[in-house]
């Protein structure tokens, strides 16, 4: 009996340490270890924020954090776009069940689906947490509704900026010369 309790305690401690390590990794903004760039934080209320960012070379993303834990993460990558419910928790069943793929393959449509999920289904997603503190968190829906147009605009701005940069790079005439060559 004592051995079983000690095992349960150790597993809980390991899960908490993993979450803390991942949170620390995500806070390293713009470093070589962080695939998230140009992070902008929108505060909904104390202990609840949404981060909007550009992820690697793939596309815009947004993540809802409650009490510092990532509750939802939206990766609007076009063909491979998807979102995660409680990405740091173990899957709710078979491997990868925390990842849900967007129906639409267009980045802009995925951004709109992100806003829809945050408007209509966010309470459901929060209640699915394994952490009781997060399950019972009262999200200020009015404040969230005020921030969502800004979240959408920032995500769309990331898409426009990357497209403009790609178009500018493609329109540069001349030969490509590597650094160190003349």
HELIX and SHEET records of a PDB file:
HELIX    1   1 UNK A    2  UNK A   27  1                                  26    
HELIX    2   2 UNK A   78  UNK A   80  5                                   3    
HELIX    3   3 UNK A  107  UNK A  116  1                                  10    
HELIX    4   4 UNK A  117  UNK A  121  3                                   5    
HELIX    5   5 UNK A  122  UNK A  127  1                                   6    
HELIX    6   6 UNK A  132  UNK A  135  1                                   4    
HELIX    7   7 UNK A  141  UNK A  170  1                                  30    
SHEET    1   A 6 UNK A  36  UNK A  45  0                                        
SHEET    2   A 6 UNK A  48  UNK A  55 -1                                        
SHEET    3   A 6 UNK A  59  UNK A  66 -1                                        
SHEET    4   A 6 UNK A  69  UNK A  76 -1                                        
SHEET    5   A 6 UNK A  82  UNK A  85 -1                                        
SHEET    6   A 6 UNK A  99  UNK A 101 -1                                        
END                                                                             
